[in-house]
Amino acid sequence: MDLLRQGYILRIYIGESDKHEGKPLFEWIVRKAREQELAGATVLRGLMGFGPSSRIYTSKILRLSEDMPLVIEIVDTEDRLEAFLETIDSAIQEGMATLDQTRVRFYRGRK
């Protein structure tokens, strides 16, 4: 598989409260990745962060923030991730996406 030679990782930075069509944006993105049969996706919840607005989001304050930063990591080949970005771009109103080459040492599923 090309992934083992030319792996790429797409990181999408959004807020936990971001929505698309009334559903959490992160869920919609992961489901879209699954529909397009990308190699894998993981959603990570940040403890603290800020973005273009410079507003700091943290779970440390007495009340828990309802808009913690999220990072969605998706691994596949560069071409497939670029095509995926075209599919989801219009759904992301705020955030950032990065695409980096990575070494995939193994890619295994349950038998």
C-alpha positions as CSV (number, residue, x, y, z in Angstrom):
1,M,0.0,0.0,0.0
2,D,1.3,3.5,-0.8
3,L,0.6,4.6,2.7
4,L,3.6,2.7,4.0
5,R,5.9,4.5,1.6
6,Q,4.3,8.0,1.4
7,G,2.2,8.6,4.5
8,Y,0.8,12.0,5.3
9,I,-1.0,13.3,8.3
10,L,-3.8,15.8,8.1
11,R,-4.4,17.8,11.3
12,I,-7.6,19.8,11.5
13,Y,-7.8,22.3,14.4
14,I,-11.4,23.3,15.4
15,G,-13.5,24.0,18.5
16,E,-15.5,21.4,20.3
17,S,-18.7,23.4,19.9
18,D,-18.4,23.8,16.1
19,K,-21.3,22.4,14.2
20,H,-22.2,21.3,10.7
21,E,-25.8,20.7,9.8
22,G,-26.7,20.7,13.5
23,K,-24.2,18.0,14.4
24,P,-20.8,18.3,16.0
25,L,-18.3,19.2,13.3
26,F,-15.7,16.7,14.5
27,E,-18.1,13.8,14.3
28,W,-19.2,14.9,10.8
29,I,-15.5,15.1,9.6
30,V,-14.6,11.6,11.1
31,R,-17.7,10.1,9.5
32,K,-16.8,11.7,6.1
33,A,-13.3,10.3,6.5
34,R,-14.7,6.8,7.1
35,E,-17.1,7.2,4.1
36,Q,-14.1,8.0,1.9
37,E,-12.3,5.0,3.3
38,L,-9.3,6.9,4.6
39,A,-6.8,4.9,6.6
40,G,-7.7,6.2,10.0
41,A,-8.8,9.2,12.1
42,T,-8.5,10.2,15.8
43,V,-10.0,13.2,17.6
44,L,-7.9,14.7,20.4
45,R,-9.3,17.2,23.0
46,G,-7.0,19.9,24.1
47,L,-6.6,21.1,27.7
48,M,-5.9,24.6,26.6
49,G,-5.5,26.6,23.5
50,F,-6.2,29.7,21.4
51,G,-6.7,30.5,17.8
52,P,-7.0,33.5,15.5
53,S,-9.3,35.4,18.0
54,S,-6.5,35.1,20.7
55,R,-9.2,34.0,23.2
56,I,-7.8,31.4,25.5
57,Y,-9.9,28.3,26.1
58,T,-9.1,26.2,29.1
59,S,-10.6,23.6,31.4
60,K,-8.7,25.0,34.3
61,I,-11.2,27.8,35.1
62,L,-13.9,27.0,37.7
63,R,-16.4,26.4,34.9
64,L,-15.6,23.9,32.2
65,S,-15.3,25.5,28.8
66,E,-17.8,24.2,26.4
67,D,-15.6,25.0,23.4
68,M,-12.3,23.3,24.1
69,P,-9.9,23.0,21.2
70,L,-10.0,19.8,19.2
71,V,-7.4,18.3,16.8
72,I,-8.6,15.7,14.3
73,E,-5.7,13.6,12.9
74,I,-6.2,11.7,9.7
75,V,-3.5,9.5,8.1
76,D,-3.5,8.5,4.5
77,T,-1.7,9.4,1.2
78,E,-1.2,13.0,0.2
79,D,-3.6,12.7,-2.8
80,R,-6.4,11.2,-0.9
81,L,-6.0,13.7,1.9
82,E,-6.0,16.7,-0.5
83,A,-9.2,15.3,-2.1
84,F,-10.7,14.9,1.4
85,L,-9.9,18.5,2.2
86,E,-11.7,19.7,-0.9
87,T,-14.8,17.7,0.4
88,I,-14.8,19.2,3.9
89,D,-13.4,22.7,3.3
90,S,-16.7,24.6,3.1
91,A,-18.0,23.0,6.3
92,I,-15.2,24.5,8.4
93,Q,-16.0,28.1,9.3
94,E,-13.2,28.6,11.8
95,G,-10.0,26.6,12.3
96,M,-6.8,25.5,10.6
97,A,-5.7,22.5,8.7
98,T,-2.1,21.3,8.2
99,L,-0.7,18.5,6.1
100,D,2.7,16.9,6.8
101,Q,4.6,14.0,5.5
102,T,5.0,11.2,8.1
103,R,6.7,7.8,8.3
104,V,4.1,5.0,8.7
105,R,6.0,2.1,10.3
106,F,3.0,-0.3,10.3
107,Y,-0.7,-0.2,9.5
108,R,-2.6,-3.2,10.9
109,G,-6.2,-4.1,11.7
110,R,-7.8,-6.8,13.6
111,K,-8.0,-10.1,11.9
